[in-house]
Amino acid sequence: MSDTKPKALLEQAGRDMAGAVSVRLCSLGIELGLFKDLHTHGRSTSAQLAARLQLNERYVREWLHGIVLSGYVMFDKATREAWLSPDQAQLLVEDGGRFAQYGAFKLLNSALLPYEKLREAFKSGGGVGFEDYPPALWQALDHTGCARYRNFLVKDWLPHIPALTQRLKKGARFADFGCGTGRSTIELAKLFPESEFIGYDAFLPNIEQAGVNAKEAGVDRNITFKHWNMDEGSPGQYDIVATFDLIHDLPNPALGLRTLKHSMAQDGMFLLMDIEATEDPVDNSGPYGVFKLGISLHFCMTTSMWQGGEGMGTVGLSDSVLRNLCAEAGFSEVQKINIKHPLNSLYLIT
């Protein structure tokens, strides 16, 4: 046994363990309203926080000390008061903001919770089912979708696709497959009132929440949501079909792309947003690479296998894989849009 100290690896282990705990501390702060309360009321002690939120002060105090050390809350040692800086508020409180991360913290924490079922799947196959995750996971996906589509899709990415935006301005039938809670569909419906939008999703609670979200956004007149599964085949033909973070999740991505091709009008367009992935999974370097593989194992891949699928996974849809699948499905052209995003890729397919 070597006595040589593996210094670099030990330092990494310390950072990773602290980061894992920080995710849980942030999730508690989000779900219990601690961050929002600090943002609303400003400098507060743990006793004041606990009293306002009707929480146990001892737990709040221990959480506060930990989250301060994580760097997500400011703290005055003399007065024992905590508060959020503007940057911290952007990440942890701001609703639908460009830099909001509260949905991501909540998503990761929730995805890690069905651990026993995931461990069993390693031995017996299958996977973790949608119903095995807490409601917080679906709420988190709603939060992350709200921030991403409101800021990146409509403000940053669509200007790179003038042919698609011109058609939507004139009035088109647009189908969003795997719409989740409707955040992508809603942002597009707000921007293009002359077009007709329909969102499809296989998870009924998502469809129900999407209807609520659309009504709150004031776009329920030109938008409809329907419960539908890709196995049912094409639900109709549309001028534009779209998938946002869907294809890699499907039990059968090839079948999904064929269904989308059948759902396109003769001169239709297919807008595909998915996860930016290298050809070899181990080349997905940096912290986002670890995040992609981790969320794949804990959600994307395992839910696909739970449905009897192949488990493509979060980083399974590389550029070459997508192009091959599109060719097999009958598409003629695959154009990658240069959006320079650390997590997502965007394509216009015809």
Secondary structure, 3 states (H helix, E strand, C coil): CCCCCCHHHHHHHHHHHHHHHHHHHHHHHHHCCHHHHHHHHCCECHHHHHHHHCCCHHHHHHHHHHHHHHCCCEEECCCCEEECCHHHHHHHCCCCCCCCCHHHHHHHHHHCCCHHHHHHHHHHCCCCCHHHCCHHHHHHHHHHHHHHHHHHHHHHHHHHCHHHHHHHHHCCEEEEECCCCCHHHHHHHHHCCCCEEEEEECCHHHHHHHHHHHHHHCCCCCEEEEECCHHHCCCCCEEEEEEECCHHHCCCHHHHHHHHHHCEEEEEEEEEEEECCCCCHHHCCHHHHHHHHHHHHHHHHHHHHHCCCCCCCCCCCCHHHHHHHHHHHCCCCEEEECCCCCCEEEEEEC
